[in-house]
């Protein structure tokens, strides 16, 4: 069985993702459920850090200048952490990873796409950060780079908002 894919239509272009439902069914399934409900459509990337990652998925980011952008959860709340032994996927460039507060079981709707290798964020490495990878970019690394290099202001927010027009799941 092949993994589903997602098309992210952004204001800077399109990114295609493979979602690892085979090894990360809870985390990838959560993303798929939210995307199918239209939850992500119309939101903005609220945190962009060059040579690190781009973050997305906060419901408060519908208004790109909201001071609450980056603090919101899914209408379904948080999901269980997923750390499978056969799912030791590292936070490499182009991988999709679950954002969380650092507390156990605090992942919800926010995610980030790594733009460099951030192995210290792997759930299986020592330290506090535990961010499981649940997908990867298969097309559109140029669009990811365009988002990553967008000029930012206070709070690492893009000065010119980068909008998620629509997320479409292909199963």
Backbone as ProteinMPNN parsed JSONL, in Angstrom:
{"seq_chain_A": "XXXXXXXXXXXXXXXXXXXXXXXXXXXXXXXXXXXXXXXXXXXXXXXXXXXXXXXXXXXXXXXXXXXXXXXXXXXXXXXXXXXXXXXXXXXXXXXXXXXXXXXXXXXXXXXXXXXXXXXXXXXXXXXXXXXXXXXXXXXXXXXXXXXXXXXXXXXXXXXXXXXXXXXXXXX", "coords_chain_A": {"N_chain_A": [[0.84, -1.184, 0.0], [0.554, 2.184, -0.846], [1.609, 5.317, 0.549], [-0.541, 8.111, 1.354], [-0.725, 11.306, -0.342], [-0.254, 14.882, -0.12], [-1.265, 17.986, -1.403], [-0.057, 21.147, -1.118], [-1.222, 24.181, -1.653], [0.148, 27.188, -1.867], [0.546, 30.781, -1.441], [2.939, 31.283, -2.63], [3.462, 29.224, -4.327], [3.293, 25.658, -5.136], [3.527, 22.806, -3.036], [4.249, 19.388, -2.751], [3.552, 16.642, -0.69], [4.521, 13.517, 0.785], [2.779, 11.499, 3.001], [3.458, 9.791, 5.914], [1.699, 7.445, 6.66], [2.097, 4.792, 7.031], [4.084, 4.323, 9.0], [3.605, 6.289, 10.877], [0.819, 6.493, 11.84], [-1.013, 7.825, 13.605], [-0.149, 10.526, 13.848], [0.166, 11.365, 11.121], [-2.41, 10.726, 10.298], [-3.931, 12.516, 11.818], [-3.167, 14.971, 10.641], [-4.202, 14.527, 8.06], [-6.971, 14.273, 8.577], [-7.566, 16.874, 9.565], [-6.852, 18.402, 7.309], [-8.669, 17.44, 5.357], [-11.015, 18.412, 6.44], [-10.86, 21.067, 5.859], [-9.559, 22.685, 7.601], [-6.916, 23.788, 7.429], [-7.008, 25.494, 5.253], [-6.636, 28.755, 4.087], [-5.117, 29.671, 6.2], [-2.027, 31.131, 7.506], [1.567, 30.969, 7.157], [3.169, 31.204, 10.155], [5.597, 31.319, 11.42], [8.811, 31.635, 10.4], [12.02, 30.669, 9.881], [15.078, 31.23, 8.606], [17.414, 28.832, 7.42], [16.54, 26.87, 9.163], [13.549, 26.195, 9.672], [10.063, 26.206, 8.478], [6.967, 27.142, 9.819], [3.565, 26.205, 10.423], [-0.062, 26.098, 10.647], [-1.54, 27.041, 12.828], [-4.689, 27.953, 14.093], [-5.199, 30.623, 14.719], [-3.737, 32.021, 12.908], [-5.153, 32.754, 10.698], [-5.62, 35.407, 10.566], [-2.913, 37.047, 9.655], [-1.493, 38.864, 11.196], [-2.162, 38.484, 13.791], [-1.615, 38.541, 17.28], [-1.87, 36.175, 18.58], [-1.18, 34.162, 16.876], [0.353, 31.102, 16.412], [-0.198, 30.017, 18.838], [-2.436, 28.437, 18.95], [-4.684, 25.555, 19.051], [-5.926, 22.468, 17.637], [-9.401, 21.877, 16.853], [-9.993, 19.423, 17.849], [-8.271, 19.071, 19.908], [-5.252, 17.915, 21.54], [-2.962, 15.34, 20.352], [-1.858, 11.942, 20.864], [1.565, 11.311, 21.564], [3.756, 9.896, 19.162], [6.033, 7.475, 18.817], [7.367, 5.284, 17.255], [9.402, 2.347, 17.11], [10.146, 1.416, 14.577], [9.935, 3.704, 13.178], [11.967, 5.615, 13.099], [12.594, 8.338, 11.961], [14.538, 10.937, 10.814], [14.775, 14.512, 11.357], [15.297, 15.775, 8.689], [16.268, 17.895, 5.853], [13.385, 19.074, 4.203], [11.587, 17.408, 5.477], [8.486, 16.772, 7.133], [7.274, 17.686, 10.242], [5.905, 17.221, 13.531], [4.845, 19.927, 15.407], [5.107, 20.978, 18.811], [4.561, 21.737, 22.318], [6.649, 20.922, 23.824], [5.974, 19.562, 26.031], [4.82, 16.266, 26.97], [2.589, 14.619, 24.699], [1.516, 16.937, 23.441], [1.211, 17.737, 20.848], [-0.719, 18.968, 18.084], [-2.279, 20.652, 15.844], [-0.376, 22.121, 14.566], [2.519, 22.207, 12.495], [5.836, 21.744, 11.156], [8.126, 22.323, 8.456], [11.214, 21.114, 7.888], [14.119, 22.885, 6.884], [16.756, 22.492, 6.914], [19.074, 20.0, 8.192], [17.92, 18.985, 11.186], [18.685, 17.282, 13.43], [18.776, 17.268, 16.218], [16.196, 17.646, 16.996], [14.947, 15.243, 16.784], [12.855, 12.633, 18.003], [14.105, 10.464, 19.087], [16.587, 11.176, 20.014], [18.823, 12.35, 22.622], [17.627, 14.782, 24.999], [15.258, 17.543, 25.392], [13.566, 18.244, 23.211], [11.201, 16.732, 21.183], [10.208, 15.849, 18.3], [8.331, 14.262, 16.13], [8.776, 13.024, 12.843], [6.536, 12.977, 10.142], [6.128, 13.014, 7.453], [7.227, 13.978, 4.09], [8.636, 16.309, 1.761], [7.985, 15.899, -1.633], [7.83, 17.187, -4.02], [8.502, 20.551, -4.927], [10.534, 21.795, -3.479], [11.752, 24.161, -4.165], [9.74, 26.01, -3.701], [9.453, 25.728, -0.955], [11.958, 26.776, -0.23], [11.582, 29.411, -1.12], [9.609, 30.261, 0.691], [11.046, 29.967, 3.071], [13.017, 31.938, 2.78], [11.657, 34.286, 2.83], [11.419, 37.637, 3.806], [11.383, 38.421, 7.279], [9.78, 39.646, 10.277], [9.07, 40.828, 13.537], [8.864, 38.194, 15.899], [9.493, 36.206, 14.079], [7.759, 36.243, 11.931], [6.569, 36.296, 8.58], [7.055, 39.289, 6.733], [5.61, 39.958, 4.472], [2.688, 38.336, 4.247], [2.471, 34.759, 3.938], [0.32, 32.695, 2.488], [-1.677, 29.764, 3.011], [-3.437, 28.489, 0.626], [-4.971, 26.233, -0.061], [-5.207, 22.88, 1.13], [-4.948, 19.739, -0.178], [-5.801, 16.357, 0.014], [-4.635, 13.285, -1.28], [-5.539, 10.075, -1.73]], "CA_chain_A": [[0.0, 0.0, 0.0], [1.337, 3.415, -0.894], [1.176, 6.372, 1.452], [-1.24, 9.216, 0.711], [0.028, 12.538, -0.572], [-0.986, 16.128, 0.085], [-0.854, 19.135, -2.203], [-0.168, 22.4, -0.384], [-1.257, 25.322, -2.567], [0.467, 28.398, -1.106], [0.623, 32.006, -2.231], [4.242, 31.315, -3.305], [3.594, 28.048, -5.18], [2.739, 24.387, -4.666], [4.407, 21.794, -2.445], [3.618, 18.073, -2.631], [4.077, 15.861, 0.427], [4.137, 12.138, 1.084], [2.433, 11.407, 4.417], [3.896, 8.457, 6.352], [0.677, 6.733, 7.431], [2.571, 3.431, 7.287], [4.842, 4.26, 10.266], [3.13, 7.338, 11.787], [-0.611, 6.588, 11.53], [-1.732, 8.79, 14.449], [0.27, 11.883, 13.504], [-0.213, 11.618, 9.729], [-3.873, 10.668, 10.258], [-4.417, 13.778, 12.372], [-2.975, 15.969, 9.59], [-5.141, 14.212, 6.976], [-8.321, 14.608, 9.047], [-7.694, 18.328, 9.595], [-6.808, 18.903, 5.923], [-9.939, 17.104, 4.693], [-12.081, 19.255, 6.998], [-10.634, 22.439, 5.428], [-8.969, 23.42, 8.726], [-5.701, 24.509, 7.057], [-7.25, 26.413, 4.136], [-6.737, 30.162, 4.444], [-4.197, 30.044, 7.276], [-0.746, 31.683, 7.058], [2.79, 30.541, 7.847], [3.322, 32.183, 11.235], [6.971, 31.319, 11.931], [9.74, 31.279, 9.33], [13.395, 30.929, 10.309], [16.023, 30.802, 7.577], [18.356, 27.792, 7.839], [15.95, 26.079, 10.237], [12.271, 25.59, 9.311], [8.878, 27.048, 8.3], [5.926, 26.558, 10.666], [2.235, 26.464, 9.914], [-1.159, 25.289, 11.167], [-2.25, 27.643, 13.954], [-5.945, 28.553, 13.641], [-5.169, 32.074, 14.903], [-2.967, 32.634, 11.818], [-6.032, 33.205, 9.611], [-5.197, 36.808, 10.546], [-1.46, 36.902, 9.741], [-0.887, 39.78, 12.172], [-2.71, 38.194, 15.119], [-0.607, 38.244, 18.301], [-2.093, 34.803, 19.061], [-0.686, 33.202, 15.881], [1.368, 30.21, 16.977], [-0.622, 29.545, 20.162], [-3.705, 27.723, 18.864], [-4.795, 24.103, 18.928], [-6.954, 21.88, 16.804], [-10.691, 21.739, 17.533], [-9.995, 18.101, 18.474], [-7.29, 19.043, 20.99], [-3.928, 17.329, 21.289], [-2.894, 13.923, 20.007], [-0.862, 11.138, 21.567], [2.884, 11.235, 20.94], [3.973, 8.677, 18.393], [7.474, 7.218, 18.753], [7.542, 3.863, 16.927], [10.776, 1.879, 16.889], [10.431, 1.31, 13.138], [9.69, 5.011, 12.583], [13.032, 6.54, 13.492], [12.826, 9.22, 10.829], [15.221, 12.127, 11.296], [14.325, 15.827, 10.895], [16.169, 16.153, 7.586], [15.668, 18.909, 4.984], [12.201, 18.657, 3.461], [10.679, 16.543, 6.226], [7.348, 17.357, 7.826], [7.4, 17.259, 11.626], [4.882, 17.717, 14.435], [5.212, 20.945, 16.388], [4.469, 20.781, 20.107], [5.037, 22.673, 23.346], [7.742, 20.293, 24.557], [5.35, 18.665, 27.004], [4.313, 15.046, 26.335], [1.244, 14.601, 24.111], [1.057, 18.311, 23.221], [1.058, 18.01, 19.418], [-2.127, 19.197, 17.764], [-2.525, 20.978, 14.439], [0.754, 22.835, 13.995], [3.625, 21.395, 12.003], [6.867, 22.516, 10.477], [8.913, 21.641, 7.431], [12.639, 21.397, 8.095], [14.84, 23.355, 5.699], [18.103, 21.953, 7.107], [19.029, 18.81, 9.047], [17.727, 19.351, 12.593], [18.647, 15.989, 14.125], [18.563, 17.451, 17.65], [14.754, 17.645, 17.229], [14.435, 13.876, 16.663], [12.3, 12.104, 19.247], [14.964, 9.387, 19.586], [17.878, 11.704, 20.458], [18.735, 12.905, 23.979], [17.199, 16.173, 25.107], [13.848, 17.841, 25.606], [12.785, 18.347, 21.981], [10.734, 15.461, 20.627], [9.346, 16.228, 17.187], [8.298, 13.147, 15.188], [8.61, 13.251, 11.404], [5.411, 12.195, 9.628], [5.998, 13.185, 6.016], [8.37, 14.612, 3.425], [8.373, 17.0, 0.499], [8.372, 15.135, -2.822], [7.958, 18.196, -5.073], [8.308, 21.912, -4.462], [11.59, 22.296, -2.581], [11.98, 25.557, -4.529], [8.704, 26.792, -3.021], [9.865, 25.721, 0.451], [13.07, 27.727, -0.13], [11.005, 30.754, -1.256], [8.97, 30.582, 1.965], [12.12, 30.082, 4.071], [13.807, 33.164, 2.594], [10.781, 35.452, 2.917], [11.834, 38.531, 4.905], [10.551, 38.3, 8.475], [9.829, 40.711, 11.268], [8.933, 40.411, 14.933], [8.339, 36.851, 16.115], [9.812, 35.366, 12.914], [6.621, 36.248, 11.006], [6.832, 36.92, 7.29], [6.574, 40.668, 6.578], [4.536, 39.777, 3.507], [2.109, 37.044, 4.629], [2.478, 33.615, 3.023], [-0.978, 32.059, 2.749], [-2.014, 28.42, 2.561], [-4.708, 28.649, -0.08], [-5.736, 24.992, 0.091], [-4.509, 21.606, 1.288], [-5.746, 18.657, -0.766], [-5.275, 15.02, 0.29], [-4.806, 12.307, -2.362], [-5.356, 8.734, -1.134]], "C_chain_A": [[0.881, 1.242, 0.0], [0.748, 4.446, 0.069], [0.4, 7.436, 0.684], [-0.311, 10.405, 0.517], [-0.875, 13.731, -0.277], [-0.401, 17.178, -0.843], [-1.116, 20.374, -1.373], [-0.099, 23.534, -1.396], [-1.041, 26.577, -1.731], [0.491, 29.608, -2.03], [1.961, 32.138, -2.96], [4.467, 30.107, -4.218], [3.084, 26.801, -4.493], [3.832, 23.455, -4.167], [3.611, 20.495, -2.376], [4.333, 17.29, -1.544], [3.665, 14.409, 0.328], [3.893, 12.105, 2.581], [2.649, 9.97, 4.882], [2.863, 7.767, 7.243], [1.115, 5.313, 7.765], [3.318, 3.316, 8.617], [4.375, 5.282, 11.295], [1.62, 7.544, 11.61], [-1.375, 7.614, 12.361], [-1.432, 10.218, 13.985], [-0.136, 12.241, 12.075], [-1.736, 11.62, 9.589], [-4.515, 11.936, 10.786], [-4.321, 14.885, 11.316], [-4.011, 15.77, 8.471], [-6.565, 14.614, 7.365], [-8.539, 16.127, 9.035], [-7.718, 18.914, 8.178], [-8.13, 18.636, 5.209], [-11.091, 17.963, 5.193], [-11.971, 20.708, 6.536], [-9.968, 23.302, 6.489], [-7.791, 24.298, 8.298], [-5.914, 25.575, 5.978], [-7.413, 27.843, 4.659], [-5.858, 30.602, 5.601], [-2.892, 30.57, 6.664], [0.413, 31.033, 7.808], [3.086, 31.603, 8.893], [4.737, 32.246, 11.812], [7.882, 30.79, 10.833], [11.143, 31.659, 9.794], [14.345, 30.332, 9.27], [17.05, 29.853, 8.183], [17.856, 27.026, 9.053], [14.649, 25.415, 9.758], [11.226, 26.663, 9.015], [7.735, 26.364, 9.036], [4.555, 27.085, 10.267], [1.202, 25.679, 10.725], [-1.915, 25.87, 12.346], [-3.546, 28.288, 13.463], [-5.981, 30.074, 13.79], [-4.423, 32.785, 13.774], [-3.834, 32.967, 10.605], [-5.828, 34.706, 9.421], [-3.681, 36.782, 10.722], [-0.785, 37.844, 10.737], [-1.404, 39.547, 13.592], [-1.585, 37.905, 16.119], [-0.744, 36.825, 18.85], [-1.601, 33.741, 18.076], [0.477, 32.411, 16.462], [0.965, 29.62, 18.307], [-1.848, 28.642, 20.122], [-3.597, 26.228, 18.696], [-5.897, 23.725, 17.95], [-8.282, 21.867, 17.565], [-10.799, 20.393, 18.259], [-9.016, 18.005, 19.643], [-5.998, 18.375, 20.561], [-4.03, 15.848, 20.959], [-1.795, 13.254, 20.829], [0.46, 11.192, 20.812], [3.054, 9.883, 20.264], [5.474, 8.499, 18.185], [7.736, 5.749, 18.442], [9.005, 3.511, 16.65], [11.127, 1.784, 15.404], [10.191, 2.641, 12.413], [10.713, 6.038, 13.001], [13.449, 7.38, 12.291], [13.399, 10.532, 11.352], [14.655, 13.399, 10.654], [15.304, 16.38, 9.859], [15.508, 17.242, 6.736], [14.486, 18.328, 4.202], [11.273, 17.731, 4.216], [9.646, 17.372, 6.981], [7.334, 16.808, 9.241], [6.327, 17.924, 12.481], [5.454, 18.754, 15.388], [4.488, 20.618, 17.694], [5.079, 21.748, 21.109], [6.283, 22.172, 24.065], [7.216, 19.352, 25.631], [4.865, 17.408, 26.28], [2.877, 15.235, 25.828], [0.671, 16.004, 23.888], [0.989, 18.694, 21.735], [-0.415, 18.136, 19.08], [-2.29, 19.405, 16.265], [-1.337, 21.65, 13.77], [1.872, 21.871, 13.594], [4.668, 22.312, 11.409], [7.535, 21.647, 9.438], [10.351, 22.084, 7.636], [13.269, 21.861, 6.791], [16.316, 22.967, 5.756], [17.965, 20.71, 7.977], [19.032, 19.246, 10.514], [17.635, 18.095, 13.45], [18.414, 16.128, 15.626], [17.074, 17.524, 18.008], [14.146, 16.243, 17.157], [13.957, 13.359, 18.013], [13.213, 11.054, 19.877], [16.365, 9.859, 19.953], [17.729, 12.264, 21.873], [18.29, 14.364, 23.952], [15.7, 16.307, 25.2], [13.012, 17.797, 24.331], [12.476, 16.967, 21.421], [9.722, 15.769, 19.532], [9.35, 15.126, 16.124], [8.011, 13.577, 13.758], [7.46, 12.373, 10.918], [5.166, 12.395, 8.134], [7.241, 13.828, 5.434], [7.906, 15.273, 2.136], [8.848, 16.113, -0.648], [8.515, 16.045, -4.041], [7.763, 19.557, -4.43], [9.336, 22.402, -3.461], [11.924, 23.751, -2.904], [10.96, 26.476, -3.853], [9.019, 26.857, -1.528], [10.986, 26.735, 0.67], [12.558, 29.168, -0.239], [10.317, 31.184, 0.041], [10.035, 30.832, 3.026], [12.866, 31.412, 3.981], [12.952, 34.431, 2.533], [11.266, 36.345, 4.047], [10.842, 38.464, 6.066], [10.732, 39.5, 9.389], [9.746, 40.111, 12.657], [8.307, 39.023, 15.028], [8.548, 35.903, 14.957], [8.639, 35.251, 11.938], [7.013, 36.885, 9.686], [6.25, 38.332, 7.23], [5.459, 40.734, 5.548], [3.945, 38.407, 3.784], [2.179, 35.997, 3.52], [1.266, 32.762, 3.403], [-1.024, 30.627, 2.23], [-3.395, 28.543, 1.923], [-5.571, 27.41, 0.153], [-4.795, 23.819, 0.28], [-5.446, 20.515, 0.777], [-5.049, 17.332, -0.493], [-5.603, 14.099, -0.868], [-4.52, 10.928, -1.781], [-5.412, 7.652, -2.189]], "O_chain_A": [[1.843, 1.33, 0.763], [-0.449, 4.44, 0.358], [0.648, 7.648, -0.503], [0.751, 10.492, 1.134], [-2.097, 13.601, -0.196], [0.812, 17.244, -1.039], [-2.25, 20.633, -0.968], [0.969, 23.818, -1.938], [-1.924, 26.989, -0.978], [0.46, 29.469, -3.253], [2.109, 33.008, -3.818], [5.534, 29.973, -4.818], [2.514, 26.867, -3.404], [4.898, 23.325, -4.769], [2.443, 20.496, -1.989], [5.563, 17.273, -1.48], [2.577, 14.102, -0.158], [4.701, 12.621, 3.353], [2.085, 9.038, 4.308], [3.109, 7.532, 8.426], [0.57, 4.694, 8.678], [3.193, 2.298, 9.297], [4.712, 5.161, 12.473], [1.185, 8.644, 11.268], [-2.315, 8.222, 11.849], [-2.344, 11.013, 13.76], [-0.718, 13.301, 11.843], [-2.29, 12.428, 8.843], [-5.533, 12.385, 10.259], [-5.27, 15.644, 11.117], [-4.617, 16.732, 7.999], [-7.28, 15.225, 6.57], [-9.566, 16.609, 8.556], [-8.508, 19.812, 7.886], [-8.653, 19.518, 4.528], [-12.041, 18.218, 4.454], [-12.878, 21.502, 6.785], [-9.824, 24.511, 6.307], [-7.677, 25.435, 8.755], [-5.079, 26.465, 5.816], [-8.219, 28.105, 5.551], [-5.847, 31.781, 5.953], [-2.681, 30.467, 5.456], [0.261, 30.6, 8.95], [3.238, 32.778, 8.557], [5.04, 33.134, 12.609], [7.747, 29.65, 10.391], [11.421, 32.827, 10.067], [14.412, 29.118, 9.079], [17.499, 30.045, 9.313], [18.652, 26.582, 9.881], [14.636, 24.219, 9.469], [11.445, 27.851, 9.253], [7.544, 25.155, 8.904], [4.399, 28.229, 9.84], [1.545, 24.713, 11.406], [-2.859, 25.243, 12.826], [-3.521, 29.082, 12.522], [-6.714, 30.746, 13.064], [-4.465, 34.012, 13.682], [-3.312, 33.417, 9.585], [-5.854, 35.22, 8.303], [-3.201, 36.522, 11.825], [0.378, 37.639, 11.085], [-1.112, 40.332, 14.494], [-0.695, 37.106, 15.828], [0.166, 36.327, 19.512], [-1.601, 32.553, 18.397], [1.457, 32.981, 16.942], [1.699, 28.804, 18.865], [-2.263, 28.128, 21.162], [-2.573, 25.699, 18.264], [-6.684, 24.562, 17.507], [-8.285, 21.847, 18.796], [-11.606, 20.244, 19.177], [-8.939, 16.967, 20.3], [-5.692, 18.283, 19.372], [-5.033, 15.192, 21.242], [-0.928, 13.913, 21.404], [0.486, 11.129, 19.583], [2.556, 8.863, 20.741], [6.107, 9.273, 17.468], [8.276, 5.034, 19.286], [9.739, 4.283, 16.034], [12.267, 2.039, 15.015], [10.237, 2.699, 11.184], [10.378, 7.2, 13.232], [14.502, 7.166, 11.691], [12.813, 11.165, 12.23], [14.123, 13.361, 9.545], [16.04, 17.33, 10.124], [14.31, 17.488, 6.881], [14.574, 17.246, 3.622], [10.262, 17.3, 3.662], [9.9, 18.501, 7.401], [7.378, 15.592, 9.431], [5.893, 19.041, 12.198], [6.43, 18.492, 16.092], [3.395, 20.053, 17.683], [6.006, 22.489, 20.783], [6.903, 22.912, 24.828], [7.926, 18.456, 26.086], [4.531, 17.474, 25.097], [2.068, 15.921, 26.451], [-0.516, 16.236, 24.118], [0.735, 19.853, 21.407], [-1.262, 17.497, 19.704], [-2.422, 18.443, 15.508], [-1.287, 21.744, 12.543], [2.129, 20.869, 14.261], [4.425, 23.498, 11.186], [7.52, 20.419, 9.515], [10.667, 23.272, 7.568], [12.995, 21.308, 5.725], [17.038, 23.097, 4.767], [16.872, 20.397, 8.447], [20.013, 19.799, 11.012], [16.627, 17.867, 14.119], [17.904, 15.199, 16.253], [16.72, 17.471, 19.186], [12.96, 16.069, 17.437], [14.581, 13.618, 19.042], [13.107, 10.782, 21.073], [17.248, 9.033, 20.182], [16.623, 12.617, 22.281], [18.551, 15.085, 22.989], [14.961, 15.327, 25.102], [11.863, 17.356, 24.366], [13.37, 16.146, 21.214], [8.531, 15.931, 19.798], [10.268, 15.061, 15.306], [7.121, 14.388, 13.502], [7.401, 11.183, 11.229], [4.126, 11.996, 7.61], [8.179, 14.178, 6.15], [6.929, 14.86, 1.512], [9.98, 15.631, -0.636], [9.234, 15.715, -4.984], [6.964, 19.71, -3.505], [9.062, 23.313, -2.68], [12.334, 24.5, -2.017], [11.293, 27.6, -3.476], [8.873, 27.908, -0.904], [10.964, 27.475, 1.654], [13.044, 30.051, 0.468], [10.428, 32.341, 0.447], [9.942, 31.791, 3.791], [13.298, 31.95, 5.001], [13.452, 35.513, 2.225], [11.503, 35.854, 5.151], [9.627, 38.452, 5.865], [11.698, 40.256, 9.285], [10.278, 39.033, 12.922], [7.343, 38.716, 14.328], [7.853, 34.892, 14.855], [8.539, 34.27, 11.202], [7.711, 37.899, 9.667], [5.104, 38.556, 7.62], [4.485, 41.468, 5.717], [4.623, 37.401, 3.579], [1.979, 36.292, 2.341], [1.204, 32.189, 4.491], [-0.49, 30.314, 1.166], [-4.399, 28.684, 2.622], [-6.743, 27.514, 0.513], [-3.725, 23.76, -0.325], [-6.582, 20.384, 1.234], [-3.85, 17.194, -0.736], [-6.72, 14.121, -1.385], [-3.39, 10.64, -1.385], [-5.278, 6.471, -1.871]]}, "name": "protein", "num_of_chains": 1, "seq": "XXXXXXXXXXXXXXXXXXXXXXXXXXXXXXXXXXXXXXXXXXXXXXXXXXXXXXXXXXXXXXXXXXXXXXXXXXXXXXXXXXXXXXXXXXXXXXXXXXXXXXXXXXXXXXXXXXXXXXXXXXXXXXXXXXXXXXXXXXXXXXXXXXXXXXXXXXXXXXXXXXXXXXXXXXX"}
